[in-house]
Amino acid sequence: MKIEVNAMGDACPLPVVKTQKAMQELTGAGTVETLVDNETAVQNLGKLAASKGCTSATEKLGENQYRVTITVGEDAKTDEASGECFTCGKPKTVVVLSSDKMGGGSDELGGALMKAFVFALSQQETLPDTILCYNGGVKLGCEGSESLEDLKGMAERGVEILSCGTCLNYYDLKEKLAVGEVTNMYVIVEKMSGADRIIRP
């Protein structure tokens, strides 16, 4: 008997949960084939198979597409809870900079606070995946910004920095953007929707 599981696009730990459920549905020996889109899920499914006394094989079908086949024997412990520790990877973090100032009240103080925030962010051991700049926040990544070097440093370490094109045009700063890329509202919404956590100073 073979059961196919489509876990493409599923966040951890859903691929493991779906696959374990399918293994329990097998009436005796059989195979469970699970489609996933990341290597962390592949590793977790391998751990699941091992914890149940089963074998697993992985086939890369294309970019971000894998098929994990778990072969379940007659003596597999599919009904027992797994004691294996599964890894879901680093949470996807997005920092939203909607102003070049932090907090209300004094603009001078707010500017100093934002400068300190961006610097402190750049010194973290674990950096965010993406920094989104819109409205007044786009000024931070432009020529003359006191935070520009800190943002450039984070970009060099792999942080994606995206600035709203409409906002750059509004402030007449499109030609002065000095770090990251220009983006649109569709991408901004997509990045925020896909984040595990969002930080707004």
Buried (B, 14 or more C-beta within 10 A) or exposed (E): EEBEBEBBEBBBBBBBBBBBEBBEEBEEEBBBBBBBBBEBBBBBBBBBBBBBEBBBEBEEEEEEEBBBBBBBEEEBEBEEEBEBEBEBBEEBBBBBBBBBBBEEEEEEEBBBBBBEBBBEBBEEEEBBBBBBBBBBBBBBBBEEBBBBBBBBBBBEEEBBBBBBBBBBEEBEBBEBBBBBEBBEEEBBEEBEEEBEEBBEB
